[in-house]
């Protein structure tokens, strides 16, 4: 069977990125690769190269640091993302946000859909939009379908903060940034969040800045 038509260019791009060693450069908002969407993974990298790329995504995510990273964020338009969240937050924050530890996961060709009608809004940031955060209302529970790096199927319901991570990273694969879904009146710098709005939920920020929560 012939390889996919775009196999060589994508494999060459990934090999070029990996040749530098260490964490990969993260692409910032404004670069077209973050807006064009991705192509489904269909063996373009081969098992060995895919394993090396996944490990590089993991290293880059940890170094950033972040709790998720999508392939377009390192300039590769493939439908692959990784996530991992040790959830190192105070108990009250974890309870308010439904933030529980998540093991390292590889999501290949993920898609999600709402599981129920509830929505939750919290401040959210992005490694490709450094220095800023905004309140984003997202589905409180989603059903995720994907495969792992070995082709094993995943069909799982995520709730709370893990559901937010799944939506954020899968959105990247569709060319969507969190700012597209954000309440822009809430937009502050990281420093402003730490100084003014460092609370488990953004209720006081909504009142002060004039936006609504679901």
C-alpha positions in Angstrom: 0.0 0.0 0.0 1.3 3.4 -0.9 1.9 5.9 2.0 -0.4 8.9 2.3 0.4 11.6 -0.2 1.5 14.1 2.5 3.5 11.5 4.4 7.0 12.6 3.3 6.6 16.4 3.9 5.2 15.8 7.4 7.8 13.2 8.3 10.5 15.4 7.1 9.1 18.3 9.1 9.0 16.2 12.3 12.5 14.8 11.7 13.8 18.4 11.3 12.1 19.5 14.6 13.5 16.5 16.5 17.0 17.0 15.2 17.5 20.0 17.4 16.9 18.0 20.6 15.2 19.1 23.8 11.8 20.9 24.0 10.3 21.9 20.7 9.7 25.6 19.9 6.0 26.5 20.6 4.2 28.4 17.8 2.6 31.7 18.9 -0.8 33.0 17.8 -0.6 34.7 14.5 1.0 31.8 12.7 -1.2 30.2 10.1 -0.6 26.6 11.3 -2.7 27.4 14.3 -5.7 28.4 12.2 -5.7 26.0 9.3 -6.8 22.9 11.1 -5.1 19.5 10.8 -5.1 16.3 8.8 -6.1 13.0 10.4 -3.2 10.9 11.5 -3.0 7.9 9.1 0.5 6.5 9.5 2.3 9.6 8.1 5.1 9.3 10.6 5.4 5.6 11.1 5.5 3.9 14.5 9.1 4.8 15.5 8.9 8.4 14.4 5.5 8.8 16.0 6.9 7.5 19.3 9.7 10.0 19.1 7.3 12.9 18.3 5.0 12.0 21.1 7.9 12.0 23.5 9.0 15.4 22.2 5.5 16.7 22.8 5.6 15.4 26.3 8.9 17.0 27.1 7.8 20.3 25.5 4.5 20.3 27.5 6.4 19.7 30.8 9.0 22.3 30.0 6.5 25.0 29.2 4.9 24.1 31.6 1.4 23.1 30.6 -1.2 20.4 30.9 -1.8 19.8 27.2 -0.1 20.4 23.9 -1.4 19.9 20.3 0.8 19.1 17.3 -0.1 22.4 15.5 1.4 24.3 18.5 4.8 23.0 17.4 4.1 23.6 13.7 2.9 20.1 12.7 -0.6 20.0 11.2 -1.4 16.5 12.4 -4.5 15.5 14.5 -2.4 14.6 17.5 -2.4 16.0 21.0 -1.1 15.1 24.5 -2.3 15.9 27.9 -1.2 15.4 31.5 -2.2 17.2 34.7 -0.8 16.4 38.1 -3.3 19.0 39.4 -1.0 20.8 41.9 -3.6 23.2 43.2 -5.2 23.9 46.6 -8.2 21.7 47.7 -10.7 24.5 47.3 -9.5 25.3 43.8 -9.6 21.6 42.8 -13.1 21.3 44.2 -14.5 24.4 42.5 -13.0 23.5 39.1 -13.4 19.7 39.2 -9.6 19.4 38.8 -8.3 15.9 39.4 -4.9 14.4 38.4 -4.8 13.1 34.8 -2.1 10.6 33.7 -0.2 11.2 30.5 -2.4 10.5 27.5 -1.9 10.6 23.7 -4.9 11.6 21.7 -4.8 10.6 18.0 -7.6 11.9 15.8 -9.7 13.0 18.8 -13.3 14.3 18.5 -15.6 15.4 21.4 -19.2 16.0 21.9 -21.2 17.5 24.9 -22.4 14.9 27.5 -25.3 16.9 29.0 -26.1 20.5 28.9 -24.1 21.9 31.8 -21.5 24.5 31.2 -18.7 25.9 33.4 -16.6 29.1 33.1 -13.1 29.7 34.4 -10.0 31.6 33.5 -8.0 29.7 30.9 -4.7 30.3 29.2 -2.7 28.8 26.3 0.9 28.2 25.6 0.4 29.7 22.1 -1.0 32.9 23.6 1.6 33.5 26.3 1.1 36.1 29.1 -2.7 36.3 28.9 -5.8 34.5 30.3 -9.5 34.9 29.8 -12.7 33.3 31.1 -14.1 30.6 28.8 -17.4 28.9 29.2 -17.1 25.3 28.2 -19.1 22.0 28.4 -18.8 20.7 31.9 -18.8 17.1 30.6 -17.8 15.7 27.2 -17.5 12.4 25.5 -14.2 11.9 23.8 -13.5 9.5 21.0 -9.9 9.0 19.9 -7.1 6.5 19.6 -3.8 6.3 21.5 -0.4 6.2 19.9 -0.7 2.4 19.4 -4.0 2.6 17.6 -6.1 1.4 20.6 -9.6 3.1 20.7 -10.5 5.5 23.4 -14.2 6.3 24.2 -14.4 8.1 27.5 -16.5 10.7 29.3 -14.5 13.5 30.9 -15.8 16.0 33.5 -14.6 19.1 35.2 -11.1 20.4 34.4 -10.1 17.3 32.4 -13.1 18.0 30.1 -11.8 21.6 29.7 -8.3 20.3 28.7 -9.8 17.8 26.2 -11.9 20.6 24.6 -9.0 23.1 24.5 -6.5 20.7 22.9 -9.0 19.2 20.4 -10.0 22.7 19.4 -6.4 23.4 18.5 -6.7 20.6 15.9 -9.6 22.4 14.3 -7.8 25.7 14.1 -9.7 27.2 17.1 -8.0 29.1 19.9 -9.5 29.6 23.3 -9.8 33.3 22.6 -12.4 32.4 20.0 -14.6 31.1 22.8 -13.6 33.5 25.5 -15.4 36.3 27.3 -13.1 39.1 26.0 -14.2 41.6 28.7 -12.4 39.2 31.1 -9.1 39.3 29.3 -6.2 40.1 31.7 -2.5 39.5 31.9 -1.2 36.6 34.0 0.0 39.2 36.5 -3.4 40.8 36.7 -5.0 37.4 37.3 -2.5 36.7 40.1 -3.0 40.1 41.7 -6.8 40.6 41.3 -8.6 37.4 40.3 -6.7 34.6 41.9 -9.8 32.8 43.2 -11.3 29.3 42.6 -14.1 30.7 40.4 -14.4 34.0 38.4 -17.6 35.3 40.0 -16.0 38.5 41.4 -14.2 39.1 38.1 -17.5 38.8 36.2 -19.1 41.4 38.5 -16.2 43.8 38.3 -15.4 43.5 34.6 -19.0 43.3 33.4 -19.5 39.9 31.8 -22.0 37.1 32.5 -21.3 33.5 33.6 -23.4 30.5 32.6 
